[in-house]
């Protein structure tokens, strides 16, 4: 059983099939970060992966099996393991994306050609990417009809319970190329920057199940109305658990639905449907990735290949450090650095600012999120950045430019979120906290704020940045088409 992005024992189809075979089970994990063509995990993802593997190891050990670790290309490691152990069957749950399928498909062919049984399963998505299409049979490009077509396929299957016990393959000596978990070197060393991540998350299946229970009780009842408020603890925070397969979308779908139906939560049907539609956006992102494997590096809409992006290393660094002078943007970027996550509404605001007001290529932002997000997902991260950039499928029009001051005032009205992550502004009144440069000098002095010293002045003037972005966008198409939009 080859574990990859399915680090759980419950609702794991490949594991269930392995148990049903009755054969001794060798559980393996291969870190493929150094494999050519495979995108390495970012720093925050590596931290999460380590702890999710620890949790999985404990769950497997309690049931009679072991998790063995390897580092290197699976195409070399798995055949060698089969030869060394006499294994006749290799099972895994499917991954999606260009680097994953380029590894998995040839490997499955090679193993079968050697006379081995090799099967894969869907344990990551409610619907396979190729199962949903437009009425004309083409890949979907717009979310709403995609989700309508997906839902028309019927209710997602019910989750499968975890096996009570496993018939593990026990081998005292190390297997060929086997390493210890510590040798995968997934954790930060010097400095240890993960303190905020540890305080925020409990990676692994155990933490995922607890997080879902907490959300159903405390977040789901207000989800439809307050999910865009970063100052409130409303969102599920399950995205990293989904990314590594600590929990399955089927479990989330059915446990949430059952809780609402049974009255075990105060959430309404509207809350439930809004939450489930977010799972739908994840499905849509994987649909896009399946048909556009270079989604993280190539514009979905080719006309953006000619967009006149600016090269500005200092501005990019200011954005990465949360030093743009726009408090809601800076709060989000600092939340990301400190905790490995960022509220979804603030992700859109921060991304729009970098792309539109600073006019830096969305791929720089996507790469930064890939390295710093615990939930750095090959589909969601790329599709969402392209959505904000206007270059993606069903994208926000490029001329929809988030105003960080208005967005902050609307979704963080009391400045609670900003004060949490930008403490140098904590003494400023709520009326000015999202635009401190507009505050009277006396109020700034009273709050201990010196613009340009204790807190930066705005990186770019909003009206100027907006006008510059719109002018650049207009250059991509005939003026009459732009005017018509």
Secondary structure, DSSP 4 states (H G I P E B T S, - for coil): -EESS---STT-HHHHHHHHHTS-B-EEEEE-TTSTTPPPPPHHHHHHHHHHHHHHHHHHHHTT--EEEEES-HHHHHHHHHHHHT--EEEEE---SHHHHHHHHHHHHHHHHTT-EEEEE--S-SS-GGG---TTSPPP-SHHHHHHHHHTT-SPPPPPPPPS---B---SSPPTTEE-GGGG--S--SS---HHHHHH---SHHHHHHHHHHHHHHTGGGHHHHTT-TTS--S---HHHHHTTSS-HHHHHHHHHHHHHHTSS---HHHHHHHHHHHHHHHHHHHHHHH-TTTTTS-SSGGGGG------HHHHHHHHHT-SS-HHHHHHHHHHHHHS---HHHHHHHHHIIIIIS---HHHHHHHHHHH-TT--TTHHHHHHHHHHT-STTPPPTT----HHHHHHHHSTT-HHHHHH-GGGTTS-TTTTT-GGGS-HHHHHHTT--BTTTBPPPSS-HHHHHHHHHHHHHTTS-HHHHHH-
